[in-house]
């Protein structure tokens, strides 16, 4: 990052210190980074309801499987581009590519092209994982490990707030403009992100020494792809496996929550009005599900913002990255242990609110911070593979586990919760291995 001149912290920087420690001169870049990730998450959460409007559940399941397969050539292509262009151009080119895609999807939607919905579903999954991974690779690039541990909690606040504002904006703008124009709105937000990245990148360069500027300018990434880097470095492999296991647990937990909510919605509808027609019953169930899910997501996002703003920086200061990395699976283990003993609605709801809120705040910050000591090649290539392919592979494994558990093993909520305890133990073991491997992996000059 640029050198910080001898100066006092500004009033905004002192206010930002409520979230984390801000050194003089760091505030503006951190706020720009937070606004950048805010725009990215808000754009995604505008596109997410559009995706749900375009595709059915059956096609969504098919799309998830196709998405996992398509991510392999996608991340390889990304790595090839990353090896040839500077970071600002890389981010601008990738963002411009996705903007052009949104314009094309808008035209296809207006023309009501068949199967456009499933193509868009696959695209949104790839888009979300790639742009977020790319953003945090950039964040790891401009901050050193000590700065990252301090400033990532503040930057992540932008992500948490964007996840709240996006759905609200989608609802309001959808009523005002219609569904299809939201694609162009999201494209405009990505264009703002390109401008923000250029602003940040230009801000950071002047403070670098001439030798560092030359090194950065000539820092062309090697020819090794993201997959090759992961197989080569056990530190990266353990991170990839941790993300895989984490996603299996979270996605299976989401399915448990969804089924529990659906069952409660059906029971509530039958109790509310005993003599319902089929049409009335379906409408009553739909309303009950809407209320349950709306309430659930409200509390998840509210708690996530609270944890991010008040606790994350303090947890990292007291426990460091490695202590926090062990804390997360312990909390999740206790939650699923409760679910295995008492699979009541309030338990499932409380466990998933806790799990999701810390996943969106503390765990997301940790996932970004793990790459602070890594090389630029690992940040832009390996992280892209881990945050796209391994995340979606976890979704695919979770879908297979759920299918086998329901149709062949007749597992109940308690059965699935007990099974997840095994995966959480593996998650905890991987966190220990990452810590051990970090001591070998991190170059001496970076420690």
N, C-alpha and C positions, 0 to 999 in steps of 0.2 A: 504494500500500500504506500501511498505518497507519504513523504516525511512530514511530521507534524511540527509546525513551527511553535516557538515559545509564545504562547498566548493563553489567556484565560478561557475557560469554557463559556460559550454563549448561553443566553437564557434558555433557548430551545434545547441545547445539549444538557443543561442542568435538569430540565423537565424530563428528558428522555432517560436520565439516570435513575428514574423510578423503576424502569424496566431492567436496566443493566448499567454497568460502568461505561461511561462515554468519555474518552479522552478529548481534549481540545482539538478541533479540526476534523474529527471523525463523524460528526453528526450529520452533515449534509449527504455524504455518500451513503451512510447507513439508511437515512430516510428515503433516498432515491431507490436504493435496493429494495427496501420494504414496499415502496409504492409500485415498483416493478413486479414483484411477486404477488402483490395485491391485485394488479391488473390481470396477471396470468390466471390466478385462481378464480377471480370474478368472471373472466371470459370462459373458463372451463365450466363453471357452475351456471352460466347462461346456456352453454351448449348442452349440458347434461339433460335438462328437461326437454330440450328440443329433440335430443336423441331418443328419449323415452316416448315422445309423441310419434316418432317415425317408425319404431320397430316393435314387434311383438316379443313376448317372453321366449317363445320357441326359437325365433331367429336370433335373439340375444344370446342364447346358450350356444348356438352354432357359431355365432360371431366370435365368442370368446375363444373357442378352439382355433378358428381360423386366424385370429389375432396373434395367438401365441406362435403359430407357424410363420406368419408374415414378419414378426419382429426380428427373426434371425437375419434375413437379407436386409431388412431396414437398418438395423444397427451396424451391420457390416458396411453398408453404403455411407452411413453417417461417419463411421471411422475413416473411410477413404477420403471423404471431404475434409474432415478435421485434420488430416495429415498434410493437407495442401494449402490451407488458408489460415490467416490470423484469427484470433478468438472473436474480435468484433465483427469481422466479415462472416465468420462461421455462424454466429448467433443471428446476424441480420439475414443471411441467405436462408437459413432454416425457417426463421419466422416469416419471411416473405413467401417461401414455398407454401407454408400452411395458410397464409392469407389468400393466396391464389386458389388453394383448394376450397376454401370457404366460399369464394365467389362462384366457383364451379358448382358446388353443392347447392347454392342458392338458385342457380339457373335450373339445375336438375329438379329441385323441389318445386319450383314454379311450373315446370313442365310435367310434374307428377310422373317422373320416370320410375318404372317398376324396379323393385329391389334396391332403390337408392337408400332406403332406410337401413338395411343390413350393412351396406358399404359404409355408410356414415357411422354406424355403431362401431365398426372395426376401426375406422379412422380416428374417432374421438378417443378410443383407448390408447392408440399409438401416440396421438398428439399430446394427450395429457402427460403420459409418462416421459416422453422425449423432451418437451419444453421445460418441465419441472426439473428433470435431471440435468439438463443443459444449464439452467439458471444456477443450480447449486454447484455445478462444476465451475462456473464463472466466479461464484462467491468464494469458493475454495482457492481460486486462482489469485484473486486480488487481496485476500487477507492471509496473514500468516496464522499459525495455529493458535497463538495467544489472543490475537484479535478476533479470530473466528469464534472461539469459546465465549468471548464477551459479547460480540455483536450479533451472532446468529440468532439468539433468543429475540432480540429486537426486530430483526429482519423477518423472522418467522411470524411475528405479530401481523405483518401485512398479509401473509398467507391465511391465517386464521380469520381475519376480518373479511378478506376477499371471499372466503367460503360462506360467509353469512350474507354479504351484500349481493353476491352473484344470483342466488335463487330469488331474492326479493326483487332485483332488477329484472330478472327474466319474467316474473309474474306481472310486474307493472308494465314493462315494455311490450310483453306479449299481448296484453289486453289493448294496448294503444296501437301497436304496429302490426300485430299478427305474428305467427310462429316463424315463417321463413325469413323475414327481415332480421331476426335475431342473429342469423349467420353472419350478416354484414356488420352488425354491431360488434360481434366478437372479433371479426377481422380488423375493425377500426381500433379496438383495444390492443390487438397484437402490434399494430403499427405504432401505437404510443409506446409499447414496450421496446421496439427497435430504437426509437428516439431516446428513451431513457438509458438504454445500454450504451449508446454512442456518447451520451452526456457523461455517464459514469466513467467510461473508458478514457475519455479525453481528460477528465478530472484527475484520474489516477496517474497519468503519464508524466506530467510536468515535474512531480516530486521525485521521480526515479533518477538515480545517477545515470550519466551517459553510458557507462558500461552496462548497467542493468537494462537501460532502454534498448541497447543494441542486442543484448541477450534475449530480451522479450521479443524483439522484432524478428530475430533470427531463430526463435524457438519453434522450429518446424517439428511437428510430432513425427515419431518413427512410423515404420510400416506395419508394426504389429497391430493386429486388431484387438477389439475388446475381449473377445473370447480367449484369444491366445494369452493376453495379459492375466486373465483370471486363472487359467490353468497353470501359468508360470509362477504366480505369487500366491502362497497359501493365505496370506493376509486377505487378499481380495477374494479368494475362494471361500474362506470362512464367512466373509461379509455376505457374499452371494447366497450361501446356504442359510445364513441367518435370516435374510430377507425372504427366502423361499419358505422357510418354516413359519416365520412370523405371518406371512400372507395366508398360509394354510390355516393357521389358528384363527386369524381374524375373519377370513371369508367363511369358514365353517361356523364360527360364532354368529356371523350375520345371518346365515341360513337358519340357525337355531332360533335367533330372535324373530326372524320373519315368520317362521312357522308358528311360534308361540303367539305372536301378535295376531296372525290369521285365525288361529283357533279361538283366541279370546274374542275376536271380532264376531266370529260366527255364534259363539255362545251368548254374547251380549245381545246380538240381534234377535235371537230366539227368545230370550228372556224379556226383552223390551216390549215386543208385540207378539204374543204367542201365535195368533192366526194371521200369518203373512202369506201373500201370494209369492210365487217364485220371483217375480220382478221386484216386489217390495223387499223381499229378503236380500236379494243381490244388492239393491241400493243401500239398505241398512248396513250390510257388511262392508260395503265400499266406504260409507261414511265413517264407520267405526275404525276401519284400517287407516283412513286418512287422518283421523284425530290422533290415534296412537302413534303413527309415524311422524306427524308434524310435531307433536309434543316431544318425542324422542330426539329428533334432530335439533330441535331448539335447545334442549338441555345439553346435548353433546357439544354443539358449537359454542354455547355460552360458557360451559366449563372449560373447553379447550382454550378459548381466549383468556379466561381467568388464569389458567395454569401457565399459559405462555407469558402473560404480562407480569404475573406476580411471583411465580415459583421457579420457572425453568433456569433463569440465570443464577438464582440462588442455589438451586440443586447442583448445577454444574460447578459453582464456586466451592461448595462444601464437599461434594462427592467426586468431583472431576468427571470426565466422560466415562471412565471405566466403571466407577461405582454406580453411576446412573444407568449404564448399559445392563448392569446386573439387577438394578432395582425394578426395571420395567417388567421383565418376565416373572419376577417374584410377585408383583402386584397382580399380574394376569393369572398366575397360578392360583393365588388365593381366591380370585374371582370365580374361576372355573371349578375350584374345589367346592365353593358354596353352591354353584349351579348343580354339581353332581350330587350333593346332599339334598338340596331343596330346589327342584326345577319349577318354582312358582313364577308367575308373571313378573311380580315386583323384583324378584331376584335376578331373572334374566335381564330385565330392563336396567336395573342398577349396575349389573356387571358389565353390560355392553356400553352403557353411558360412560362408565369409568375407563373401560378399555379403549374405546374410540377416541375419547377426549384426550387421553394421554398419548395415544398414537398420533393424533393430529398436531400435538404440541411437543411434548418432551421427546418422543421417539423420532419424530420427523427432524427435530433439531440434532439429535444424536446421529441419525443417518447421514445428515449433511456433514457433521463435524468429523466423522470417521475418515474422511478423505483429506482433511487439512494437511497431514504430513505427506500425502501422496505426490507423485510426480504429475506434471500437467497431462501427460499422455494417459495416465490412469484416471485422472479426473474427467477428461473429455471422452475417453473411449470405454474404459472398464465400467465406470459409473453409469454410463448410458446403457450398457448391456444389463447390468444388475438391476437398475431401476425400471427397465422395460421388460426384457425377456424373463428374468427370474421372478418378477412380480406377477406377470401373467401366467407363468408356469405354476406358480403357487395357486392361482385361481383355478387352473385346470386340474391340479391334483386335488384341491378341495372339492371340486365338482364330482370327481371320481370317487372320493371318499364318501361323500354324501349319497351318491347313487348306490354304492355297494352297501353302505350302512343301512339305508332305508329298504332296499329291495332284496338284499341277500342275507343281512345279519339282523334285520328288524330292530335296529338300535333306537332307543328312546332318547329324549333330551339328556337324561342322566348318562346314557351310554356314550353319546357323542361327547359330552363334557368330560367323562373319564378318559376317553381316547385322546382328547386334546391335551390332557395333563401330561401324557407321554411326549407329545410334540413340544410342549412348553419346557419340559426337562431338557430336551434336545436343544431348544432355543437357549436355555441358560448355559448349557455346556459349550455351545458355540460362542457365546459372549466371553466365556473364560478363555477359550482358544484364541479369539481375536485379540484379547489383552496380551496373552503370552506371545503371539506371533508379532504383535506390534513392536515389541522390544527388539526383535530380530530384523523386522522389515524396515523400520524407520532409520534412514541414514544418520550417522553420528552427528553431522553438522545441523540436522533438523531437530535434534532432541532438545 
